[in-house]
């Protein structure tokens, strides 16, 4: 997080082979279902980085809100959810347009989130 980057580690060599620049203080991350993109919540600049995995570079940065902590992606890859800790909400991002479409109140201090079927599960830390 302190380097504002995501590390790529070769598991056979047990070493870092690349670092990909992100927004400030990257924290939670999740792959798209096809593995082509990686979504990263950047806690200190209120954004979500979209990493093009094959190119190993940030392809987009989405304005998210106050203190994004973790992301979750729907099985079809069309929607990305981001926990907004300091807004007590989950942001809903349209993956295609790379835009925040709405926010949903979820209680104090949302952190972890996970999509299962038609539900989004959220664990609050408040």
C-alpha positions in Angstrom: 0.0 0.0 0.0 2.8 2.4 0.9 4.3 2.1 -2.6 1.0 2.9 -4.4 1.4 -0.2 -6.5 0.3 -3.9 -6.9 3.1 -6.4 -7.0 3.2 -9.3 -9.4 4.8 -12.4 -7.9 6.1 -15.3 -9.9 5.1 -18.3 -7.6 7.6 -20.7 -9.2 10.5 -18.3 -8.6 9.1 -16.8 -5.3 10.0 -13.3 -6.4 8.4 -10.1 -7.5 8.6 -9.7 -11.3 6.7 -6.5 -11.7 5.0 -3.6 -9.9 2.0 -1.9 -11.3 1.2 1.7 -10.3 -2.2 2.4 -8.8 -4.0 5.1 -6.9 -2.9 6.1 -3.4 -2.8 3.3 -0.8 -4.2 0.3 -2.7 -5.9 -2.2 -0.4 -8.5 -4.7 -1.5 -8.5 -6.3 -5.0 -10.4 -8.8 -7.1 -10.1 -10.2 -10.6 -12.8 -10.0 -13.2 -14.4 -13.4 -13.9 -12.4 -13.8 -17.2 -9.1 -12.8 -15.4 -8.4 -10.0 -17.9 -8.8 -7.2 -15.4 -8.0 -6.6 -11.8 -10.0 -4.1 -9.7 -8.1 -2.4 -6.8 -9.6 -0.2 -4.1 -7.4 2.8 -3.4 -8.1 3.9 0.1 -6.4 7.4 0.2 -7.6 8.9 -3.1 -11.2 7.6 -3.3 -10.7 5.6 -6.5 -10.7 2.1 -8.0 -7.9 1.2 -10.3 -8.6 -1.1 -13.2 -5.5 -3.1 -14.2 -5.1 -4.7 -17.6 -3.6 -8.0 -16.5 -1.9 -9.0 -19.7 -0.3 -5.5 -20.2 0.5 -5.2 -16.5 -0.6 -1.6 -16.4 -3.5 0.6 -15.1 -6.0 1.0 -17.9 -8.5 3.2 -15.9 -9.1 4.9 -12.6 -12.7 5.2 -11.4 -13.9 7.9 -8.9 -15.5 5.9 -6.1 -16.0 7.8 -2.9 -14.7 8.1 0.6 -12.1 5.5 1.7 -12.7 2.6 -0.7 -11.4 -0.6 1.0 -12.5 -3.7 -0.9 -14.1 -4.6 -4.2 -16.3 -7.5 -5.4 -17.3 -8.4 -8.9 -20.4 -10.1 -10.2 -20.0 -13.5 -12.0 -20.9 -11.9 -15.3 -18.3 -9.2 -14.8 -20.7 -6.4 -15.5 -20.9 -4.9 -12.1 -18.2 -4.0 -9.5 -19.0 -3.2 -5.9 -16.7 -1.2 -3.7 -17.0 -0.8 0.0 -16.9 2.9 1.0 -15.8 2.7 4.6 -16.3 6.4 5.4 -19.6 6.7 3.7 -21.2 3.6 5.3 -22.1 2.5 1.8 -21.3 0.2 -1.1 -20.7 1.9 -4.4 -22.0 0.2 -7.5 -19.9 0.6 -10.6 -20.9 -0.3 -14.2 -17.8 -2.1 -15.4 -18.5 -1.3 -19.1 -18.8 2.4 -18.7 -16.3 2.6 -15.8 -18.8 4.8 -13.9 -20.3 4.8 -10.4 -24.1 4.4 -10.9 -25.4 4.4 -7.3 -24.5 3.9 -3.7 -26.3 1.6 -1.2 -26.3 2.2 2.6 -25.0 -0.9 4.4 -24.2 0.2 8.0 -21.2 1.5 9.7 -17.7 0.9 8.3 -18.1 -1.6 5.5 -14.9 -3.4 4.6 -15.2 -6.9 3.1 -17.6 -7.7 0.3 -18.3 -10.8 -1.7 -20.8 -11.7 -4.4 -22.6 -15.0 -4.2 -25.5 -15.7 -6.6 -27.9 -12.7 -6.5 -26.5 -11.4 -3.2 -23.7 -9.2 -2.1 -22.4 -10.0 1.4 -20.8 -7.1 3.3 -18.8 -7.3 6.6 -18.8 -4.0 8.5 -16.0 -3.0 10.8 -17.8 -0.2 12.6 
